[in-house]
């Protein structure tokens, strides 16, 4: 009898491939390496997908009312941005596209946050 079986073990992930289909050890080794490459690719692809999914879920949020960004109150002619706590009583101008005041406040808040994170 010949010893032609191959057992490959990837030490980092613990993935194992056992091959004894062929009579030649060289053919078994080549086949096992191809299978190992495929399994490792799948393993790392799943890890990457899981990271992207978790990042996407944190960006999207749950959609609760507590996660609102802006409130438009037409009877009071008021627009409130809840991220920065800004309330503007010029909803009619905002609806016409005059967002300069709102954008400037958001940019100022963003700069302040970046400086605090340094």
PDB file as gemmi writes it, atoms N, CA and C in Angstrom:
CRYST1    1.000    1.000    1.000  90.00  90.00  90.00 P 1                      
ATOM      1  N   UNK A   1       0.837  -1.196   0.000  1.00  0.00           N  
ATOM      2  CA  UNK A   1       0.000   0.000   0.000  1.00  0.00           C  
ATOM      3  C   UNK A   1       0.871   1.244   0.000  1.00  0.00           C  
ATOM      4  N   UNK A   2       0.278   2.344  -0.516  1.00  0.00           N  
ATOM      5  CA  UNK A   2       1.001   3.613  -0.550  1.00  0.00           C  
ATOM      6  C   UNK A   2       0.303   4.604   0.368  1.00  0.00           C  
ATOM      7  N   UNK A   3       1.083   5.535   0.895  1.00  0.00           N  
ATOM      8  CA  UNK A   3       0.536   6.600   1.739  1.00  0.00           C  
ATOM      9  C   UNK A   3       0.309   7.817   0.864  1.00  0.00           C  
ATOM     10  N   UNK A   4      -0.884   7.934   0.336  1.00  0.00           N  
ATOM     11  CA  UNK A   4      -1.156   9.037  -0.584  1.00  0.00           C  
ATOM     12  C   UNK A   4      -2.173  10.026  -0.031  1.00  0.00           C  
ATOM     13  N   UNK A   5      -2.678   9.805   1.160  1.00  0.00           N  
ATOM     14  CA  UNK A   5      -3.672  10.714   1.743  1.00  0.00           C  
ATOM     15  C   UNK A   5      -2.991  12.000   2.211  1.00  0.00           C  
ATOM     16  N   UNK A   6      -3.722  13.091   2.114  1.00  0.00           N  
ATOM     17  CA  UNK A   6      -3.211  14.411   2.501  1.00  0.00           C  
ATOM     18  C   UNK A   6      -4.185  15.037   3.491  1.00  0.00           C  
ATOM     19  N   UNK A   7      -3.638  15.679   4.523  1.00  0.00           N  
ATOM     20  CA  UNK A   7      -4.437  16.444   5.475  1.00  0.00           C  
ATOM     21  C   UNK A   7      -3.799  17.819   5.590  1.00  0.00           C  
ATOM     22  N   UNK A   8      -4.494  18.837   5.101  1.00  0.00           N  
ATOM     23  CA  UNK A   8      -4.025  20.220   5.206  1.00  0.00           C  
ATOM     24  C   UNK A   8      -4.796  20.914   6.321  1.00  0.00           C  
ATOM     25  N   UNK A   9      -4.069  21.655   7.162  1.00  0.00           N  
ATOM     26  CA  UNK A   9      -4.697  22.403   8.253  1.00  0.00           C  
ATOM     27  C   UNK A   9      -4.208  23.844   8.178  1.00  0.00           C  
ATOM     28  N   UNK A  10      -5.143  24.780   8.100  1.00  0.00           N  
ATOM     29  CA  UNK A  10      -4.801  26.206   8.142  1.00  0.00           C  
ATOM     30  C   UNK A  10      -4.782  26.606   9.607  1.00  0.00           C  
ATOM     31  N   UNK A  11      -3.608  26.961  10.120  1.00  0.00           N  
ATOM     32  CA  UNK A  11      -3.450  27.168  11.561  1.00  0.00           C  
ATOM     33  C   UNK A  11      -4.214  28.383  12.078  1.00  0.00           C  
ATOM     34  N   UNK A  12      -4.326  29.444  11.297  1.00  0.00           N  
ATOM     35  CA  UNK A  12      -5.009  30.650  11.776  1.00  0.00           C  
ATOM     36  C   UNK A  12      -6.506  30.441  11.953  1.00  0.00           C  
ATOM     37  N   UNK A  13      -7.121  29.746  11.000  1.00  0.00           N  
ATOM     38  CA  UNK A  13      -8.575  29.589  11.032  1.00  0.00           C  
ATOM     39  C   UNK A  13      -9.018  28.222  11.521  1.00  0.00           C  
ATOM     40  N   UNK A  14      -8.116  27.239  11.488  1.00  0.00           N  
ATOM     41  CA  UNK A  14      -8.480  25.885  11.894  1.00  0.00           C  
ATOM     42  C   UNK A  14      -9.214  25.109  10.816  1.00  0.00           C  
ATOM     43  N   UNK A  15      -9.247  25.629   9.605  1.00  0.00           N  
ATOM     44  CA  UNK A  15      -9.913  24.939   8.501  1.00  0.00           C  
ATOM     45  C   UNK A  15      -9.042  23.762   8.072  1.00  0.00           C  
ATOM     46  N   UNK A  16      -9.669  22.594   7.929  1.00  0.00           N  
ATOM     47  CA  UNK A  16      -8.923  21.404   7.518  1.00  0.00           C  
ATOM     48  C   UNK A  16      -9.492  20.859   6.216  1.00  0.00           C  
ATOM     49  N   UNK A  17      -8.599  20.289   5.417  1.00  0.00           N  
ATOM     50  CA  UNK A  17      -8.986  19.626   4.176  1.00  0.00           C  
ATOM     51  C   UNK A  17      -8.274  18.282   4.149  1.00  0.00           C  
ATOM     52  N   UNK A  18      -9.050  17.231   3.990  1.00  0.00           N  
ATOM     53  CA  UNK A  18      -8.499  15.883   3.878  1.00  0.00           C  
ATOM     54  C   UNK A  18      -8.789  15.378   2.473  1.00  0.00           C  
ATOM     55  N   UNK A  19      -7.770  14.811   1.820  1.00  0.00           N  
ATOM     56  CA  UNK A  19      -7.941  14.362   0.447  1.00  0.00           C  
ATOM     57  C   UNK A  19      -7.273  13.008   0.257  1.00  0.00           C  
ATOM     58  N   UNK A  20      -8.023  12.053  -0.268  1.00  0.00           N  
ATOM     59  CA  UNK A  20      -7.464  10.746  -0.601  1.00  0.00           C  
ATOM     60  C   UNK A  20      -8.167  10.152  -1.816  1.00  0.00           C  
ATOM     61  N   UNK A  21      -8.563  11.018  -2.743  1.00  0.00           N  
ATOM     62  CA  UNK A  21      -9.282  10.575  -3.934  1.00  0.00           C  
ATOM     63  C   UNK A  21      -8.374   9.878  -4.942  1.00  0.00           C  
ATOM     64  N   UNK A  22      -7.166  10.411  -5.110  1.00  0.00           N  
ATOM     65  CA  UNK A  22      -6.254   9.905  -6.134  1.00  0.00           C  
ATOM     66  C   UNK A  22      -5.251   8.928  -5.525  1.00  0.00           C  
ATOM     67  N   UNK A  23      -4.581   8.172  -6.397  1.00  0.00           N  
ATOM     68  CA  UNK A  23      -3.531   7.272  -5.941  1.00  0.00           C  
ATOM     69  C   UNK A  23      -2.219   8.019  -5.743  1.00  0.00           C  
ATOM     70  N   UNK A  24      -2.090   9.158  -6.407  1.00  0.00           N  
ATOM     71  CA  UNK A  24      -0.860   9.940  -6.324  1.00  0.00           C  
ATOM     72  C   UNK A  24      -0.980  10.991  -5.219  1.00  0.00           C  
ATOM     73  N   UNK A  25       0.042  11.048  -4.359  1.00  0.00           N  
ATOM     74  CA  UNK A  25       0.047  12.031  -3.284  1.00  0.00           C  
ATOM     75  C   UNK A  25       0.154  13.448  -3.851  1.00  0.00           C  
ATOM     76  N   UNK A  26       0.879  13.616  -4.936  1.00  0.00           N  
ATOM     77  CA  UNK A  26       1.030  14.935  -5.551  1.00  0.00           C  
ATOM     78  C   UNK A  26      -0.314  15.458  -6.063  1.00  0.00           C  
ATOM     79  N   UNK A  27      -1.102  14.592  -6.685  1.00  0.00           N  
ATOM     80  CA  UNK A  27      -2.417  15.002  -7.173  1.00  0.00           C  
ATOM     81  C   UNK A  27      -3.346  15.321  -6.004  1.00  0.00           C  
ATOM     82  N   UNK A  28      -3.281  14.502  -4.943  1.00  0.00           N  
ATOM     83  CA  UNK A  28      -4.098  14.764  -3.754  1.00  0.00           C  
ATOM     84  C   UNK A  28      -3.719  16.101  -3.120  1.00  0.00           C  
ATOM     85  N   UNK A  29      -2.422  16.394  -3.055  1.00  0.00           N  
ATOM     86  CA  UNK A  29      -1.959  17.649  -2.459  1.00  0.00           C  
ATOM     87  C   UNK A  29      -2.451  18.839  -3.293  1.00  0.00           C  
ATOM     88  N   UNK A  30      -2.336  18.749  -4.599  1.00  0.00           N  
ATOM     89  CA  UNK A  30      -2.780  19.838  -5.477  1.00  0.00           C  
ATOM     90  C   UNK A  30      -4.282  20.063  -5.342  1.00  0.00           C  
ATOM     91  N   UNK A  31      -5.027  18.970  -5.299  1.00  0.00           N  
ATOM     92  CA  UNK A  31      -6.486  19.076  -5.163  1.00  0.00           C  
ATOM     93  C   UNK A  31      -6.861  19.657  -3.794  1.00  0.00           C  
ATOM     94  N   UNK A  32      -6.156  19.219  -2.747  1.00  0.00           N  
ATOM     95  CA  UNK A  32      -6.422  19.721  -1.394  1.00  0.00           C  
ATOM     96  C   UNK A  32      -6.107  21.211  -1.297  1.00  0.00           C  
ATOM     97  N   UNK A  33      -5.044  21.651  -1.944  1.00  0.00           N  
ATOM     98  CA  UNK A  33      -4.694  23.077  -1.915  1.00  0.00           C  
ATOM     99  C   UNK A  33      -5.746  23.924  -2.627  1.00  0.00           C  
ATOM    100  N   UNK A  34      -6.257  23.414  -3.749  1.00  0.00           N  
ATOM    101  CA  UNK A  34      -7.320  24.153  -4.449  1.00  0.00           C  
ATOM    102  C   UNK A  34      -8.559  24.281  -3.557  1.00  0.00           C  
ATOM    103  N   UNK A  35      -8.914  23.193  -2.888  1.00  0.00           N  
ATOM    104  CA  UNK A  35     -10.085  23.222  -2.001  1.00  0.00           C  
ATOM    105  C   UNK A  35      -9.831  24.153  -0.819  1.00  0.00           C  
ATOM    106  N   UNK A  36      -8.608  24.103  -0.255  1.00  0.00           N  
ATOM    107  CA  UNK A  36      -8.258  24.964   0.876  1.00  0.00           C  
ATOM    108  C   UNK A  36      -8.335  26.432   0.462  1.00  0.00           C  
ATOM    109  N   UNK A  37      -7.834  26.743  -0.717  1.00  0.00           N  
ATOM    110  CA  UNK A  37      -7.889  28.124  -1.209  1.00  0.00           C  
ATOM    111  C   UNK A  37      -9.332  28.604  -1.310  1.00  0.00           C  
ATOM    112  N   UNK A  38     -10.194  27.766  -1.828  1.00  0.00           N  
ATOM    113  CA  UNK A  38     -11.607  28.119  -1.967  1.00  0.00           C  
ATOM    114  C   UNK A  38     -12.259  28.323  -0.604  1.00  0.00           C  
ATOM    115  N   UNK A  39     -11.981  27.415   0.330  1.00  0.00           N  
ATOM    116  CA  UNK A  39     -12.580  27.535   1.672  1.00  0.00           C  
ATOM    117  C   UNK A  39     -12.075  28.770   2.404  1.00  0.00           C  
ATOM    118  N   UNK A  40     -10.791  29.074   2.259  1.00  0.00           N  
ATOM    119  CA  UNK A  40     -10.249  30.271   2.905  1.00  0.00           C  
ATOM    120  C   UNK A  40     -10.857  31.537   2.308  1.00  0.00           C  
ATOM    121  N   UNK A  41     -10.991  31.553   0.996  1.00  0.00           N  
ATOM    122  CA  UNK A  41     -11.613  32.708   0.345  1.00  0.00           C  
ATOM    123  C   UNK A  41     -13.036  32.899   0.864  1.00  0.00           C  
ATOM    124  N   UNK A  42     -13.798  31.809   0.939  1.00  0.00           N  
ATOM    125  CA  UNK A  42     -15.173  31.891   1.446  1.00  0.00           C  
ATOM    126  C   UNK A  42     -15.201  32.368   2.893  1.00  0.00           C  
ATOM    127  N   UNK A  43     -14.276  31.851   3.701  1.00  0.00           N  
ATOM    128  CA  UNK A  43     -14.221  32.222   5.119  1.00  0.00           C  
ATOM    129  C   UNK A  43     -13.971  33.725   5.282  1.00  0.00           C  
ATOM    130  N   UNK A  44     -12.953  34.223   4.590  1.00  0.00           N  
ATOM    131  CA  UNK A  44     -12.623  35.638   4.725  1.00  0.00           C  
ATOM    132  C   UNK A  44     -13.665  36.536   4.066  1.00  0.00           C  
ATOM    133  N   UNK A  45     -14.300  36.057   3.022  1.00  0.00           N  
ATOM    134  CA  UNK A  45     -15.379  36.814   2.386  1.00  0.00           C  
ATOM    135  C   UNK A  45     -16.562  36.956   3.343  1.00  0.00           C  
ATOM    136  N   UNK A  46     -16.885  35.884   4.060  1.00  0.00           N  
ATOM    137  CA  UNK A  46     -17.977  35.949   5.040  1.00  0.00           C  
ATOM    138  C   UNK A  46     -17.640  36.914   6.163  1.00  0.00           C  
ATOM    139  N   UNK A  47     -16.377  36.915   6.611  1.00  0.00           N  
ATOM    140  CA  UNK A  47     -15.965  37.862   7.650  1.00  0.00           C  
ATOM    141  C   UNK A  47     -16.121  39.301   7.163  1.00  0.00           C  
ATOM    142  N   UNK A  48     -15.676  39.553   5.949  1.00  0.00           N  
ATOM    143  CA  UNK A  48     -15.773  40.901   5.387  1.00  0.00           C  
ATOM    144  C   UNK A  48     -17.231  41.326   5.242  1.00  0.00           C  
ATOM    145  N   UNK A  49     -18.077  40.410   4.775  1.00  0.00           N  
ATOM    146  CA  UNK A  49     -19.501  40.715   4.631  1.00  0.00           C  
ATOM    147  C   UNK A  49     -20.136  41.022   5.980  1.00  0.00           C  
ATOM    148  N   UNK A  50     -19.742  40.278   7.014  1.00  0.00           N  
ATOM    149  CA  UNK A  50     -20.287  40.513   8.351  1.00  0.00           C  
ATOM    150  C   UNK A  50     -19.883  41.894   8.858  1.00  0.00           C  
ATOM    151  N   UNK A  51     -18.637  42.301   8.604  1.00  0.00           N  
ATOM    152  CA  UNK A  51     -18.189  43.632   9.021  1.00  0.00           C  
ATOM    153  C   UNK A  51     -18.981  44.722   8.303  1.00  0.00           C  
ATOM    154  N   UNK A  52     -19.160  44.546   7.003  1.00  0.00           N  
ATOM    155  CA  UNK A  52     -19.913  45.536   6.235  1.00  0.00           C  
ATOM    156  C   UNK A  52     -21.366  45.609   6.687  1.00  0.00           C  
ATOM    157  N   UNK A  53     -21.966  44.453   6.964  1.00  0.00           N  
ATOM    158  CA  UNK A  53     -23.355  44.432   7.426  1.00  0.00           C  
ATOM    159  C   UNK A  53     -23.502  45.143   8.757  1.00  0.00           C  
ATOM    160  N   UNK A  54     -22.575  44.885   9.688  1.00  0.00           N  
ATOM    161  CA  UNK A  54     -22.683  45.538  10.991  1.00  0.00           C  
ATOM    162  C   UNK A  54     -22.459  47.040  10.864  1.00  0.00           C  
ATOM    163  N   UNK A  55     -21.530  47.441  10.013  1.00  0.00           N  
ATOM    164  CA  UNK A  55     -21.302  48.874   9.803  1.00  0.00           C  
ATOM    165  C   UNK A  55     -22.522  49.525   9.173  1.00  0.00           C  
ATOM    166  N   UNK A  56     -23.134  48.843   8.230  1.00  0.00           N  
ATOM    167  CA  UNK A  56     -24.326  49.368   7.560  1.00  0.00           C  
ATOM    168  C   UNK A  56     -25.480  49.504   8.553  1.00  0.00           C  
ATOM    169  N   UNK A  57     -25.641  48.517   9.430  1.00  0.00           N  
ATOM    170  CA  UNK A  57     -26.733  48.574  10.406  1.00  0.00           C  
ATOM    171  C   UNK A  57     -26.544  49.712  11.390  1.00  0.00           C  
ATOM    172  N   UNK A  58     -25.296  49.994  11.785  1.00  0.00           N  
ATOM    173  CA  UNK A  58     -25.081  51.106  12.701  1.00  0.00           C  
ATOM    174  C   UNK A  58     -25.342  52.440  12.016  1.00  0.00           C  
ATOM    175  N   UNK A  59     -25.084  52.521  10.707  1.00  0.00           N  
ATOM    176  CA  UNK A  59     -25.354  53.770   9.982  1.00  0.00           C  
ATOM    177  C   UNK A  59     -26.842  53.989   9.786  1.00  0.00           C  
ATOM    178  N   UNK A  60     -27.560  52.935   9.493  1.00  0.00           N  
ATOM    179  CA  UNK A  60     -28.985  53.054   9.206  1.00  0.00           C  
ATOM    180  C   UNK A  60     -29.772  53.310  10.480  1.00  0.00           C  
ATOM    181  N   UNK A  61     -29.450  52.603  11.545  1.00  0.00           N  
ATOM    182  CA  UNK A  61     -30.185  52.744  12.788  1.00  0.00           C  
ATOM    183  C   UNK A  61     -31.466  51.941  12.748  1.00  0.00           C  
ATOM    184  N   UNK A  62     -32.280  52.140  13.754  1.00  0.00           N  
ATOM    185  CA  UNK A  62     -33.499  51.340  13.872  1.00  0.00           C  
ATOM    186  C   UNK A  62     -34.726  52.043  13.311  1.00  0.00           C  
ATOM    187  N   UNK A  63     -34.628  53.323  13.031  1.00  0.00           N  
ATOM    188  CA  UNK A  63     -35.763  54.049  12.486  1.00  0.00           C  
ATOM    189  C   UNK A  63     -36.745  54.524  13.543  1.00  0.00           C  
ATOM    190  N   UNK A  64     -36.345  54.482  14.803  1.00  0.00           N  
ATOM    191  CA  UNK A  64     -37.216  54.972  15.869  1.00  0.00           C  
ATOM    192  C   UNK A  64     -37.371  56.485  15.759  1.00  0.00           C  
ATOM    193  N   UNK A  65     -38.411  57.001  16.432  1.00  0.00           N  
ATOM    194  CA  UNK A  65     -38.613  58.453  16.445  1.00  0.00           C  
ATOM    195  C   UNK A  65     -37.452  59.161  17.130  1.00  0.00           C  
ATOM    196  N   UNK A  66     -36.785  58.468  18.047  1.00  0.00           N  
ATOM    197  CA  UNK A  66     -35.679  59.094  18.767  1.00  0.00           C  
ATOM    198  C   UNK A  66     -34.472  59.321  17.863  1.00  0.00           C  
ATOM    199  N   UNK A  67     -34.460  58.700  16.693  1.00  0.00           N  
ATOM    200  CA  UNK A  67     -33.332  58.856  15.786  1.00  0.00           C  
ATOM    201  C   UNK A  67     -33.635  59.838  14.657  1.00  0.00           C  
ATOM    202  N   UNK A  68     -34.594  60.678  14.845  1.00  0.00           N  
ATOM    203  CA  UNK A  68     -34.939  61.612  13.781  1.00  0.00           C  
ATOM    204  C   UNK A  68     -33.823  62.641  13.626  1.00  0.00           C  
ATOM    205  N   UNK A  69     -33.708  63.153  12.438  1.00  0.00           N  
ATOM    206  CA  UNK A  69     -32.677  64.135  12.127  1.00  0.00           C  
ATOM    207  C   UNK A  69     -33.247  65.543  12.188  1.00  0.00           C  
ATOM    208  N   UNK A  70     -34.397  65.720  11.557  1.00  0.00           N  
ATOM    209  CA  UNK A  70     -34.977  67.049  11.466  1.00  0.00           C  
ATOM    210  C   UNK A  70     -36.488  66.973  11.574  1.00  0.00           C  
ATOM    211  N   UNK A  71     -37.081  67.979  12.202  1.00  0.00           N  
ATOM    212  CA  UNK A  71     -38.530  68.077  12.319  1.00  0.00           C  
ATOM    213  C   UNK A  71     -38.984  69.360  11.630  1.00  0.00           C  
ATOM    214  N   UNK A  72     -40.009  69.210  10.812  1.00  0.00           N  
ATOM    215  CA  UNK A  72     -40.596  70.367  10.126  1.00  0.00           C  
ATOM    216  C   UNK A  72     -41.987  70.598  10.705  1.00  0.00           C  
ATOM    217  N   UNK A  73     -42.192  71.751  11.342  1.00  0.00           N  
ATOM    218  CA  UNK A  73     -43.469  72.081  11.950  1.00  0.00           C  
ATOM    219  C   UNK A  73     -44.057  73.258  11.166  1.00  0.00           C  
ATOM    220  N   UNK A  74     -44.997  72.937  10.281  1.00  0.00           N  
ATOM    221  CA  UNK A  74     -45.554  73.965   9.400  1.00  0.00           C  
ATOM    222  C   UNK A  74     -46.433  74.976  10.134  1.00  0.00           C  
ATOM    223  N   UNK A  75     -47.300  74.580  11.089  1.00  0.00           N  
ATOM    224  CA  UNK A  75     -48.120  75.596  11.771  1.00  0.00           C  
ATOM    225  C   UNK A  75     -47.290  76.646  12.508  1.00  0.00           C  
ATOM    226  N   UNK A  76     -46.125  76.237  13.024  1.00  0.00           N  
ATOM    227  CA  UNK A  76     -45.274  77.183  13.756  1.00  0.00           C  
ATOM    228  C   UNK A  76     -44.157  77.760  12.884  1.00  0.00           C  
ATOM    229  N   UNK A  77     -44.124  77.386  11.595  1.00  0.00           N  
ATOM    230  CA  UNK A  77     -43.091  77.858  10.673  1.00  0.00           C  
ATOM    231  C   UNK A  77     -41.693  77.564  11.228  1.00  0.00           C  
ATOM    232  N   UNK A  78     -41.533  76.328  11.748  1.00  0.00           N  
ATOM    233  CA  UNK A  78     -40.309  75.978  12.471  1.00  0.00           C  
ATOM    234  C   UNK A  78     -39.658  74.739  11.872  1.00  0.00           C  
ATOM    235  N   UNK A  79     -38.319  74.765  11.806  1.00  0.00           N  
ATOM    236  CA  UNK A  79     -37.515  73.613  11.400  1.00  0.00           C  
ATOM    237  C   UNK A  79     -36.484  73.378  12.496  1.00  0.00           C  
ATOM    238  N   UNK A  80     -36.455  72.171  13.046  1.00  0.00           N  
ATOM    239  CA  UNK A  80     -35.523  71.842  14.113  1.00  0.00           C  
ATOM    240  C   UNK A  80     -34.611  70.716  13.656  1.00  0.00           C  
ATOM    241  N   UNK A  81     -33.309  70.946  13.741  1.00  0.00           N  
ATOM    242  CA  UNK A  81     -32.325  69.896  13.456  1.00  0.00           C  
ATOM    243  C   UNK A  81     -31.909  69.305  14.797  1.00  0.00           C  
ATOM    244  N   UNK A  82     -32.281  68.046  15.027  1.00  0.00           N  
ATOM    245  CA  UNK A  82     -32.076  67.420  16.334  1.00  0.00           C  
ATOM    246  C   UNK A  82     -30.638  66.981  16.562  1.00  0.00           C  
ATOM    247  N   UNK A  83     -29.835  66.876  15.513  1.00  0.00           N  
ATOM    248  CA  UNK A  83     -28.444  66.467  15.683  1.00  0.00           C  
ATOM    249  C   UNK A  83     -27.637  67.532  16.396  1.00  0.00           C  
ATOM    250  N   UNK A  84     -27.943  68.801  16.109  1.00  0.00           N  
ATOM    251  CA  UNK A  84     -27.165  69.894  16.695  1.00  0.00           C  
ATOM    252  C   UNK A  84     -28.009  70.786  17.597  1.00  0.00           C  
ATOM    253  N   UNK A  85     -29.284  70.488  17.712  1.00  0.00           N  
ATOM    254  CA  UNK A  85     -30.155  71.268  18.586  1.00  0.00           C  
ATOM    255  C   UNK A  85     -30.459  72.656  18.052  1.00  0.00           C  
ATOM    256  N   UNK A  86     -30.541  72.806  16.752  1.00  0.00           N  
ATOM    257  CA  UNK A  86     -30.797  74.106  16.127  1.00  0.00           C  
ATOM    258  C   UNK A  86     -32.264  74.214  15.745  1.00  0.00           C  
ATOM    259  N   UNK A  87     -32.885  75.327  16.113  1.00  0.00           N  
ATOM    260  CA  UNK A  87     -34.271  75.591  15.732  1.00  0.00           C  
ATOM    261  C   UNK A  87     -34.310  76.887  14.938  1.00  0.00           C  
ATOM    262  N   UNK A  88     -34.878  76.814  13.746  1.00  0.00           N  
ATOM    263  CA  UNK A  88     -35.007  77.983  12.881  1.00  0.00           C  
ATOM    264  C   UNK A  88     -36.484  78.246  12.629  1.00  0.00           C  
ATOM    265  N   UNK A  89     -36.886  79.493  12.737  1.00  0.00           N  
ATOM    266  CA  UNK A  89     -38.271  79.875  12.477  1.00  0.00           C  
ATOM    267  C   UNK A  89     -38.370  80.501  11.090  1.00  0.00           C  
ATOM    268  N   UNK A  90     -37.893  79.766  10.107  1.00  0.00           N  
ATOM    269  CA  UNK A  90     -37.943  80.243   8.715  1.00  0.00           C  
ATOM    270  C   UNK A  90     -38.171  79.048   7.795  1.00  0.00           C  
ATOM    271  N   UNK A  91     -39.184  78.278   8.113  1.00  0.00           N  
ATOM    272  CA  UNK A  91     -39.470  77.063   7.352  1.00  0.00           C  
ATOM    273  C   UNK A  91     -39.818  77.377   5.900  1.00  0.00           C  
ATOM    274  N   UNK A  92     -40.493  78.496   5.669  1.00  0.00           N  
ATOM    275  CA  UNK A  92     -40.859  78.849   4.297  1.00  0.00           C  
ATOM    276  C   UNK A  92     -39.623  79.053   3.427  1.00  0.00           C  
ATOM    277  N   UNK A  93     -38.572  79.693   3.963  1.00  0.00           N  
ATOM    278  CA  UNK A  93     -37.335  79.887   3.196  1.00  0.00           C  
ATOM    279  C   UNK A  93     -36.601  78.561   2.997  1.00  0.00           C  
ATOM    280  N   UNK A  94     -36.622  77.719   4.001  1.00  0.00           N  
ATOM    281  CA  UNK A  94     -35.957  76.412   3.896  1.00  0.00           C  
ATOM    282  C   UNK A  94     -36.618  75.574   2.815  1.00  0.00           C  
ATOM    283  N   UNK A  95     -37.943  75.617   2.748  1.00  0.00           N  
ATOM    284  CA  UNK A  95     -38.662  74.854   1.733  1.00  0.00           C  
ATOM    285  C   UNK A  95     -38.422  75.398   0.323  1.00  0.00           C  
ATOM    286  N   UNK A  96     -38.038  76.660   0.237  1.00  0.00           N  
ATOM    287  CA  UNK A  96     -37.711  77.247  -1.065  1.00  0.00           C  
ATOM    288  C   UNK A  96     -36.256  76.974  -1.457  1.00  0.00           C  
ATOM    289  N   UNK A  97     -35.514  76.307  -0.578  1.00  0.00           N  
ATOM    290  CA  UNK A  97     -34.140  75.932  -0.902  1.00  0.00           C  
ATOM    291  C   UNK A  97     -33.082  76.854  -0.348  1.00  0.00           C  
ATOM    292  N   UNK A  98     -33.467  77.791   0.494  1.00  0.00           N  
ATOM    293  CA  UNK A  98     -32.494  78.701   1.096  1.00  0.00           C  
ATOM    294  C   UNK A  98     -31.970  78.059   2.383  1.00  0.00           C  
ATOM    295  N   UNK A  99     -30.996  77.186   2.209  1.00  0.00           N  
ATOM    296  CA  UNK A  99     -30.493  76.373   3.320  1.00  0.00           C  
ATOM    297  C   UNK A  99     -29.189  76.894   3.904  1.00  0.00           C  
ATOM    298  N   UNK A 100     -28.785  78.094   3.536  1.00  0.00           N  
ATOM    299  CA  UNK A 100     -27.481  78.609   3.952  1.00  0.00           C  
ATOM    300  C   UNK A 100     -27.313  78.614   5.468  1.00  0.00           C  
ATOM    301  N   UNK A 101     -28.297  79.113   6.177  1.00  0.00           N  
ATOM    302  CA  UNK A 101     -28.213  79.207   7.637  1.00  0.00           C  
ATOM    303  C   UNK A 101     -28.087  77.820   8.268  1.00  0.00           C  
ATOM    304  N   UNK A 102     -28.851  76.877   7.772  1.00  0.00           N  
ATOM    305  CA  UNK A 102     -28.824  75.507   8.284  1.00  0.00           C  
ATOM    306  C   UNK A 102     -27.498  74.825   7.964  1.00  0.00           C  
ATOM    307  N   UNK A 103     -27.027  74.988   6.741  1.00  0.00           N  
ATOM    308  CA  UNK A 103     -25.770  74.355   6.323  1.00  0.00           C  
ATOM    309  C   UNK A 103     -24.592  74.933   7.098  1.00  0.00           C  
ATOM    310  N   UNK A 104     -24.572  76.239   7.300  1.00  0.00           N  
ATOM    311  CA  UNK A 104     -23.486  76.864   8.063  1.00  0.00           C  
ATOM    312  C   UNK A 104     -23.454  76.344   9.493  1.00  0.00           C  
ATOM    313  N   UNK A 105     -24.614  76.203  10.107  1.00  0.00           N  
ATOM    314  CA  UNK A 105     -24.667  75.678  11.474  1.00  0.00           C  
ATOM    315  C   UNK A 105     -24.173  74.232  11.523  1.00  0.00           C  
ATOM    316  N   UNK A 106     -24.545  73.434  10.534  1.00  0.00           N  
ATOM    317  CA  UNK A 106     -24.075  72.045  10.484  1.00  0.00           C  
ATOM    318  C   UNK A 106     -22.566  71.981  10.272  1.00  0.00           C  
ATOM    319  N   UNK A 107     -22.027  72.833   9.405  1.00  0.00           N  
ATOM    320  CA  UNK A 107     -20.587  72.848   9.173  1.00  0.00           C  
ATOM    321  C   UNK A 107     -19.826  73.284  10.419  1.00  0.00           C  
ATOM    322  N   UNK A 108     -20.341  74.285  11.109  1.00  0.00           N  
ATOM    323  CA  UNK A 108     -19.709  74.745  12.345  1.00  0.00           C  
ATOM    324  C   UNK A 108     -19.701  73.635  13.386  1.00  0.00           C  
ATOM    325  N   UNK A 109     -20.812  72.960  13.520  1.00  0.00           N  
ATOM    326  CA  UNK A 109     -20.904  71.853  14.479  1.00  0.00           C  
ATOM    327  C   UNK A 109     -19.932  70.735  14.110  1.00  0.00           C  
ATOM    328  N   UNK A 110     -19.824  70.436  12.823  1.00  0.00           N  
ATOM    329  CA  UNK A 110     -18.907  69.391  12.362  1.00  0.00           C  
ATOM    330  C   UNK A 110     -17.461  69.759  12.677  1.00  0.00           C  
ATOM    331  N   UNK A 111     -17.083  71.012  12.437  1.00  0.00           N  
ATOM    332  CA  UNK A 111     -15.720  71.463  12.740  1.00  0.00           C  
ATOM    333  C   UNK A 111     -15.432  71.354  14.231  1.00  0.00           C  
ATOM    334  N   UNK A 112     -16.401  71.737  15.059  1.00  0.00           N  
ATOM    335  CA  UNK A 112     -16.224  71.649  16.509  1.00  0.00           C  
ATOM    336  C   UNK A 112     -16.032  70.199  16.949  1.00  0.00           C  
ATOM    337  N   UNK A 113     -16.804  69.299  16.367  1.00  0.00           N  
ATOM    338  CA  UNK A 113     -16.682  67.878  16.711  1.00  0.00           C  
ATOM    339  C   UNK A 113     -15.316  67.329  16.302  1.00  0.00           C  
ATOM    340  N   UNK A 114     -14.843  67.726  15.135  1.00  0.00           N  
ATOM    341  CA  UNK A 114     -13.528  67.256  14.675  1.00  0.00           C  
ATOM    342  C   UNK A 114     -12.411  67.771  15.567  1.00  0.00           C  
ATOM    343  N   UNK A 115     -12.520  69.029  16.005  1.00  0.00           N  
ATOM    344  CA  UNK A 115     -11.504  69.579  16.900  1.00  0.00           C  
ATOM    345  C   UNK A 115     -11.515  68.876  18.252  1.00  0.00           C  
ATOM    346  N   UNK A 116     -12.675  68.525  18.738  1.00  0.00           N  
ATOM    347  CA  UNK A 116     -12.763  67.813  20.014  1.00  0.00           C  
ATOM    348  C   UNK A 116     -12.182  66.410  19.917  1.00  0.00           C  
ATOM    349  N   UNK A 117     -12.275  65.797  18.739  1.00  0.00           N  
ATOM    350  CA  UNK A 117     -11.779  64.434  18.569  1.00  0.00           C  
ATOM    351  C   UNK A 117     -10.269  64.371  18.377  1.00  0.00           C  
ATOM    352  N   UNK A 118      -9.614  65.514  18.176  1.00  0.00           N  
ATOM    353  CA  UNK A 118      -8.155  65.511  17.997  1.00  0.00           C  
ATOM    354  C   UNK A 118      -7.429  65.240  19.247  1.00  0.00           C  
TER     355      UNK A 118                                                      
END                                                                             
